[in-house]
Amino acid sequence: MQVREKLRILADAAKYDASCASSGGPKRDSLGTGGIGSTDKGMGICHAYTPDGRCVSLLKILLTNQCLYDCAYCINRRSSNVPRAKFTVDEIVQLTLDFYKRNYIEGLFLSSGIVKSHDETMEEMTRVAKSLREEHKFGGYIHLKLIAGASPELIAEAGRYADRVSVNVELPREDTLATLAPEKRADVIRGSMAKVTLGIEEGKEKNAPKFAPAGQSTQMIVGADGADDRDILEASAQLYSGYRLRRVYYSAFSPIPDSTARLPLKAAPLMREHRLYQADWMMRFYGFEAKEIVTGEDGLLDLAIDPKLAWALAHRDDFPIDVNTADRELLLRVPGLGVKSIDRILMARRHRNLGLDDVARLTRSLNKCRPFLIARDWRPLADVENLRAKLAPEPAQLDLFA
């Protein structure tokens, strides 16, 4: 099979993995590697975004879509009737270098099905990263998707050559993972994540070799089982606290051909995935706990409005708060106020008593935050009718996060 045909098959097979962002990766020059490639700046190319908004292009492929496992939700499962292909290590290395030299990409995201064993597959993936780093002095971003259950030695080697590594937990509930992916075990997945966490901590010690300097991440499928949004967020909170993850990614379930009757017939709404990312942001940067974010009795996030606004509307007795005296933790709970806006407010109020015009200059979402704030010359009405309808944007106008 020609390399181009392999690329077509294995790039398409990799599209279901969302965890390919390149945030947090240091410049390899700072690690003393030199050589070509940079983490700062057609087929198989995905676009990831860094925290400062830069778009980074990655070659996103599988080593192979052959797999010993028969996970019901996976298009590449053993029983799936899809074309199969497998790259050699040298083919992936050459593709990465060729794409980089043509200015198509700035890094590599490599995952794989399991061919013969966990260790054999992990060893081939690691050889790709090792060859790029040591033989070709490639300084671009590399993300390796670890094979859960691979030996500690292989995980340690992968962490030495990759900027980021990840192990997918797949589903938020262990009981449904056992049902839909009987060959996978939650304790094995978490054991591999724990090895990565330990490696990252050891890599921070003085004179220790760097280990996955951009951290580790994971991914959960949304809507393939009966887990509600509260289940998903609580599972994410445990992963963040237990394994110090850089990110949890959420992937809306999409029906696949010839799937089992145990799976839903319809795709999960993309807006549900979007709301989970917003809720995840609330946990990581706004001080919310997972158990308080979902306000509905059905355990699901409101798809019509962002979860921060939904929480504020469900806790009207906590508002309004005074923009001139409230502490940072309270301001973080005001809809329409982001972290940068709050930092500007805290700085500005040292010098003057802020009015509504001042707030308008410091935030882009005055209309959303105004009903929840008191300023020098502003106090909202005690009871604002139809506040939800006034604040909820049309679907086409929804922002990722206020």
C-alpha positions, 0 to 999 in steps of 0.5 A: 500500500502506498504511503499516500493511501495509508495517510488517507486511512490513518488520518481519517481514523485519528479524527475522533481523538480531540486531545491534540492541543499543543498548549503548554509546550516549551520551545525545544531550544530552551531544552538544549536540543537545537535543530529544526522545528518550533512549537510556537507557530491537507490530510492529517493536519489538525489545528490546535490552539494555545492558551494565548490564541495562536493556531498550531498545525499538527500532523494527526495520525495513527500508527495503525488502525488495526486493533486487538480490542473490540470497544463498541464505541470505536470505529477502529474496533476489531470487528469493524469493517473498515480498511486497515493500514499500518505505517512503518516508523520510518514512514511517519518520521519522513512524513513529519519532516516533509510536512514540516519542511513544506510549512504544513505543520509545526508538530506531530500527534501520534496515536495507535490501535493495539497490534500485537501487544501493549508494549510492542505498539508503544515501543514503535510509537516511542521509536518515532519520537526518538528518531525525530529528536535524536537523529533529525534534531526535530524541535517541534511539538510531539504528543504521544497517546500512550497505550494503557498498560504499557511497561513503566520503562516505555512510558518513561521513554515516551515522556523523555521525547514527547512534549505531552503524553495522554491516556484516554479514560474513554468513558466517565463511568467505570461500569459502562467502560466494562460493558462497552469496552470489556478488554479495557480496565479502568485501574490499568488506565489510571495506573498508567496515568499515575506513572506519568504523574510521577514522571512529570514530578520527578522531571521537575527536580533539579538536574533531572531530565525533562519528562513531558514538559507540557503535561498529560491530558485525557479524553472522555466520550460524551453521550455514549453511555448513561452518564449525565453532565454531573457524572462527567464533571465529577469524574473530571474533577477527580482526574484533575486533582488525582493526576494533575492533568493539564486538560480533560477533553470532551468528545461528543459521541457520533454513531458508527456503522454496525454498532451494538444496540447498547449505543445510542442511535443519535449523536450527542449534541455538539452544544453539550460538548461545548457546555462541558468545556465551559463548565470545565473552564469554570472548575479550572479557573473560576473556583467552582466545584463540579457538584455545584455547576449543574443546576438542573435536577436532570443532571444536565447542563442547560444547552441554551445558556452558558453554565456560569450564567445558569448558575447565577440565575439559580443563585439570585440571592447571592447577587448583586455584588459591589464591584468596588468591594467584592473580593476576587472569588466573588467577582469570578462568579459574575457572568460576563466577567472573565479572569483578565477583566477581573484583574483589570477591575482589581487594579483600577479600583485601587485608584478610583471608585468604579462606575458603570462606564469604568466597568464597560471599559474593562470588560467586553460583556457589560450587558451580561454582568450588569444585572449582577453588579453594583457600581458607584452610579449603578444598582440593578432593579431588585427584580428583573423580569425575564432576565434569562430571555434578555441575557440568553444570546441567539445560538449563532452569537454564542461565545466560547466563554465570557 
